[in-house]
Amino acid sequence: MELKNHWLAVNRVALPRLLQWVNLRPEESERTQMMFVFYTIVSVGLRWAEDSTVALFLGEYETNLLPWMYIASAVMSTGLVFLYSWLQKVFPLRQVIVAIAPCMVTPLVLLVLLRWGSGVSYLAVISVFLLRLWVDALYVLNDLNTSIVANQIFNIREIKRTYPLVSSGLLVADVISGFSLPWLVEYARLNKVILIACVVILFGSAILFYLTHQYRAAFPETPQITILGEQASRQRFLKSPLKRYVWHLFAFVGLLQVIGLLVDFQYLRELQSSLNDREIASFLGLFGGMLGLCELLIQWFVSSRLIERMGVFFTATLLPIAVGFLLPGVLIFLHLIPGMQGQSFFWGLVIVKFCDELLRYTFVMSSGPILYQPIPEAIRSQMQTLSGGTAEAIATGLTGLVIFVTLLTCGHFVPEPLQKWVLVAETMLIAGTCLKVVCQLRSRYVDLLVLSVARGQLSATNVGLKFFKQGVVKALAEKGNEADKHSCIELLAQIDSQGAAEVLAPLLVKLTPDLQCKSLEVMLMGGANPAYVPAIRPLLEQPQETNPEVFALALRYIWLAEPNPNLSLLEEYLNSRHNSLIRATAAALVLRQGTPIQKVAATKTMRRMLTHKQERERINGVKALREAVYLQALRIHIPNLLQDESLRVRCAVLEMIAATHLEEYYCALIAALYYKSTRSTAMLALTRLENEALEMLLQLATNIYKPEVVRMYAWRTIAQIGTQEAMEALWENLERCWGTTRDHILHSLLKIHKQPGATGLGDRFYESRVEKLIEQELRFLGEIYAAYIDFQNVDKQDDYQSSERILIVCELLQRSLKELELDVRERLLLLLRLLYSPEKMQAAAFNLRSLSVVNLARGLEILEHTVTLPSKSLLLNILDKRTEPEKLQHLVEAKIVEYESMLVSDRLHRLLLLGNLLSDWCLACCFHFAQVARIRLTSSEILASLRHPTGFVREAAIAYLNMVSQRVLFQILPQLQNDPHPLVAAQVKELLEKYQFKNYKK
């Protein structure tokens, strides 16, 4: 038993270490292992079959028919790929995956038996050609099968770690088949070797059946033809970006295949001219064995780490770069070595083939399935089949055609010593084209990931002004939804408020009253212009037919636009027979521009309206005051209007205070922020004051004893002010404040459309400030993880083991730390949104908040291809689903924090030193834990919490003080009797009664 336990203990240590070596996580190990075994066994059989058929083919045809083989292989592979894609529409995906290998092996066995038993020589010759052709098709479908299965059972982040190990099954197969094939050929003819290979492939297919059965939840139950309507709609939205992405992916896969075939043809031609058929089979086996060992080491220990650290597109460029530059370089170098001129092409192509295979079956094969992850899951396997399999097949056919034409042309027009260099030049050209396609593919990768989460939005930055104005004219002129036309006018005001009048003025007489009001308001925002008066004047010619609000706005626009208005005409509108809004507007304009006698008459009119019994009269009177330059005797009515029973009147007064800059009533604007009914009006009014209101708002926002919701709206108002001083105040407080205050400021910055980008010097300045803030948050996260880990050890300490109450409160404290970690993670995402595309960061945040592991991986992938900060890899590890010790280890390795295990009491003191960083609930939990665990706290820690603005924190501090020092508590209790929080007030009352009763008994 002791030996067994010792072995288990060693195994528990060895297994995580082994997984760490191969960059794998425990939850991924079972799936990866089964995929690896399946792929290895099938690949061993395919390798034996391929090498045997290559030897038979070269012995029968030499290299003369290789171009035709490529063309025939392309035709057959294309047909089989389309058949495979069609089967996915008709049958469930799992059934197609499991059935494809046995169905493909059957014709291979029949062809071997045909060649073996045929007495007719030409049938034997044809069967060799068909055998080679069918093995190529088997390779295409097996690779498709494997990558589709991997994409189904792994998410976008898992596949970066796991697929290099899965695809290493091919490399292990190279080693096994490479070193076993020469021995197998000694004891069996090539026909028997192919039959043995078929049996091995069927055995691997049985493992695939078991794997898909174990993880059948990852495969859709229904054929792809039954896609739900919602998914179909989503695909229509993604159709255009998806099509572009798939075409680039198609080109990339095809060009890689062309590079491989060009290298392969030149390599086999040199091989055939130097060795006989049995030597070729043995050489291929030994070459594959040595290559497999090198590939295996890279795939197990380098590939996944390089893909995860440098990205999928960096690794995808390695093959075209290596072949494009290595091929001519090696050939020229070997040609210059004395004694190597005769064999320079042979050994040069062996080296290039070695590098091509090494990169193709490590980095390229590992990163291939990742490129299909942005495609919606409902159509991913079909797209993977068509773009992957079809691209390779078409590329194979075109390559065969190119080689055939090249050999034919070179034989007539190119000198014999230079004929080999023509294919070298073609290979270099294709490698360069492939490199360019990878760069274009990268730019569309993240865009498609983002589009798969949410739709993009129209903004002033992505719309052409001229064409947009034409669209507004068309939209307003045609029949349509009133709300849509209203939105068009609002958007026009945001994009070009100064030029809006040019578009809206000619359309005014054709619009509905509501749209006329909105249009005139937008035109007044841009300033009254005499050029548009003729278009507005018709609205005043028929007062009875014109809406009063439209008439008042038109009246105001014309009299403000004309340099010398006839004010006597305005006096006519002061008559009581006119609508109150028209009277009020006329009175305000007279007060602005009239003679003293005219102003007296206008003042009387305004006074009657402001004290009128009807609400509408008072509202219109207050609205008109916004346009008055001097309020004169009307000021005395403002205090009563601020306390008016009508909410609409009070809101109109707030707008008037801001419009006329009545400084003595600014305090009313601040007071209006406290009430939900007047808050939005107060915010707009304070925003209009700009820097005048900045100091008042900052005093309110930074006062921790004010209500949290009021402070939040104060920060939002500062952000909406948008001046340079307001922005600088936001940034200074962002760097100074912590916790929820920092959250409020970040949300406020993100609500306006002036986030710093990353282009100019000023922007880089903002970027450095955000980097410092991110580092602060990461440092705080390190403290959270350290505390969480140390509090996990409470049950191991003798002082606390026997108390169940201590363990319960400790669990509450740990839970509060977890909640605090979630707050910091959200804050990190908000900080990143200050630097990068809001659409991309919003899509990433949406996925990271999801409980789905697939969505989490998608969010991390968006961040990886968007964030460019030096701390990117650390952020990805922190935001990933990892344990607290793992995250703390990453922070320690990045030298963000230093960790040393502490006693629970010492760790609690360290947490309380960070009191302003902790959430209110976490701080209260610290005091509750100190109370039950009887940990001595300092007087400064206790006093700071007694003055805390949150009631339940004060309640926890009082409860702790009652435990450690009742004498001190009794002295300060009278000062706490008037606490505004009912919980604290009740607690203080209970304690006072308790102490008075004790003293009475004494």
Protein Blocks (a to p, Z undefined) as FASTA:
>chain_A
ZZmmmmmmmmmmmmmmmmmmnopafklmmmmmmmmmmmmmmmmmmmmmmmmmmmmmmmmn
mmmlmmmmmmmmmmmmmmmmmmmmmmmmmpcfklmmmmmmmmmmmmmmmmmmmmmmpcbf
klmmmmmmmmmmmmmmmmmmmmmmmmmmmmmmpcfklmmmmmmmmmmmmmmmmmmmmmmm
mmmmmmpcfklmmmmmmmmmmmmmmmmmmmmmmmmmmpcfbdfklccfklmmmmmmmmmm
mmmmmmmmmmmmmmmmmmmmmmmmmmmmmmmmmpcfklmmmmmmmmmmmmmmmmmmmmmm
mmmmmmmmnopklmmmmmmmmmmmmmmmmmmmmmmpghilmmmmmmmmmmmmmmmmmmmm
mmmmmmmmmmmmmpcfklmmmmmmmmmmmmmmmmmmmmmmmmmmmmmmmmmmgcfklmmm
mmmmmmmmmmmmmmmmmmmmmmmmmmmmmmmmpccdddfklccfklmmmmmmmmmmpgcd
fklmmmmmmmmmmmmmmlmmmmmmmmmmmpcfklmmmmmmmmmmnopafklmmmmmmmmm
mmmlpcfklmmmmmmmmmmmpmbdcfklmmmmmpmkbcfklmmmmmmmmmmmmcfklmmm
mmmmmmmmmmpmblklmmmmmmmmmmpmblojmmmmmmmmmmgfblklmmmmmmmmmmno
paklmmmmmmmmmpmklmmmmmmmmmmnmmmmmmmmmmmmmmmkbcfklmmmmmmmmmmn
opaklmmmmmmmmmmpgcjllmmmmmmmmmpccbccdfbmmlmmmmmmmmmmmmmmmmmm
mmmmmmmmmmmmmmmpmklmmpmklmmmmmmmmmmmmmmmmmmmmmmmmmmmmmmcfklm
mmmmmmmmpmbfklmmmmmmmmmmmpccfklmmmmmmmpccdfklmmmmmmmnomaccdd
ddfklmmmmmmmmmmmpcfklmmmmmmmmmmnopacdfklmmmmmmpcbfklmmmmmmmm
mmmommlmmmmmmmmmmpcblklmmmmmmmmmmmmmmmmmZZ
